[in-house]
Amino acid sequence: MALDRVLAADVADVRGFLQQADLTLAGLDEPTVALWVERDDTGTIVGSTGFELSRDGAHALVRSVAVAPGRRASGAGSRLALFAIEQARAAGAGRAWLFSRRSGGFWQKLGFASADREELAAALPDAYQVRLFTESGQLDREVAWSLAL
């Protein structure tokens, strides 16, 4: 299946999809966030992926990687995650970061290693999700991961 870039008109649908996956919904419409979705034959979103670059372009915060329940364990998650990583690399990022409290094993299989969340926040201080987590105090409860690109 092809991935389509998320446009402003798609954000509400993406938000609904990510809500079902229990992922962060805030900032999806920020101009610095690049998102893609995969749709089935009926037009329903069945996968999503994306990232946000740091101001200097050296770091990318991978976010919104999700797969519809009926399509999990098929390799779709890895394909979506690798797409975001490759897009971030093509945009000039040298390191990818992400937050994940529940899916560490998945990310480790893709080469990510446990990282210091404060180091992530320092690398991407202007990323919408980092600002949100810092301001709300949620950063202290997050688990960070990192991968050299």
N, C-alpha and C positions, 0 to 999 in steps of 0.2 A: 504494500500500500504506500501511497505517496503522502508526504507530510506537507501541510499547507501552513504558511505563515499566518499567525493570528492578527487580524485587523481589529480596529476599534469595535466594529459591529459584532465580532465574535466573542468579546470578553465576557459577556454575561453567560454564554454557553460554557465557556472554559471555567468560569467561576463555579457554576453548578457541578461540572464534572469533578473539579478538584475538591469541592466540598464533600462529595461522596467518598473521595479518596482520603479525606481528613488531612489535606495539605494546606499550606498557607495561601489565603485568598488575597491578601492585601498587596497592592502595588502592581497588580497584573496589567493595569492600563498605563503604567509609567512608561515614558518614551525610552528609557534606558533598558527596559526588559524586553528581550526577544523571545517570543513563544511560537511554537508550532504545534499543530494537532494532526492527528490521524483520524479519519472518519471511515465508518463502514459504508456499505452500499446504500443505506438509507439516509446518510448524512449525519448520523449520530457520532459524537466524539467517542473514540475507543482508546485513545492514547494522547498524551501530551508531553512536551519537553520544552526546556528553555534555559536561558541564562541571563545574567546581567553583568556587564563589564565594569571594572573599576574605572575611575575617572581617567587614569593614565593608560588604560587598556591592557595592563600587564596581568591582571587577575580577572577570573570569571567566577561568578557565583551561580552554580548550576541549581536550577529550581524547577518545580512543577513537573517532574518526571512521574507520570502515573499511567497505569494501564487498567482498562475496564476489567472487573472481576472475572468474567468469562474468558478472557484472553491472557490471563496470567499464566506463568510457567510454560510459555511458548517461545520465550526468547524476545518477546516484544519489548519488555522493560530494558533489556541490555541494548537492543537496537536503538531505542529512543534515547537512552542515556549517552550512548556513543555518538549519536547524531549531534546532540548538544555539545558534547566535548569537542567534536571535530569542527563545529561551527565556531566555537569559542577560540579554538586554535587558529582557524582561518582568519578570525577577526584580530589576531595578534596576541592573544593571551598566552602567557607562559606557565600559568598555574591555574588549576580549577579547584574550587572549594565548594562545599555544600554543608548543610545542616541535615542530620538524620538521626533521630533517636531510635527508630525501629528497624531500619534497613541496612545496618552496618555491614552485615555479611554480604549482601548484594553488592554494595559499593566496593568492598574489599576484593571481590571477584573481578572487578573492573580495574583494579590497581590502586584504588584509593587507600590511604592510610589514615589512622586516627590523627587528628590535628588539634592544636590549641585554639579554642574558640576566640580567645582574645587576639591571637595572631590573625585569625580570619577577619575579625572586626577591624583590625588595624590595616589589613590589606584592602578591604572593601568598605571603608567607613561611610561612603555615600550611597551604597547599595540600599535600596528601599527596605528590604527584609532585614538587613543588619541594623539600620536605624530604628526600625520598629521593635526588633528584639532588644536592642540596647535601651531604648526609652521605656519600654514596658517592663523591663527586668527579666524578660524571658531568656535573654542571652545566657544567664547563669544556669539555665536548665537544658540548654541545647548541647548536642554532641556534634563536633565539627570533623570534617574529613577533607583531605587534600590530595591532589595528584599533580605532579609535574607534567606539563605538556611538552 
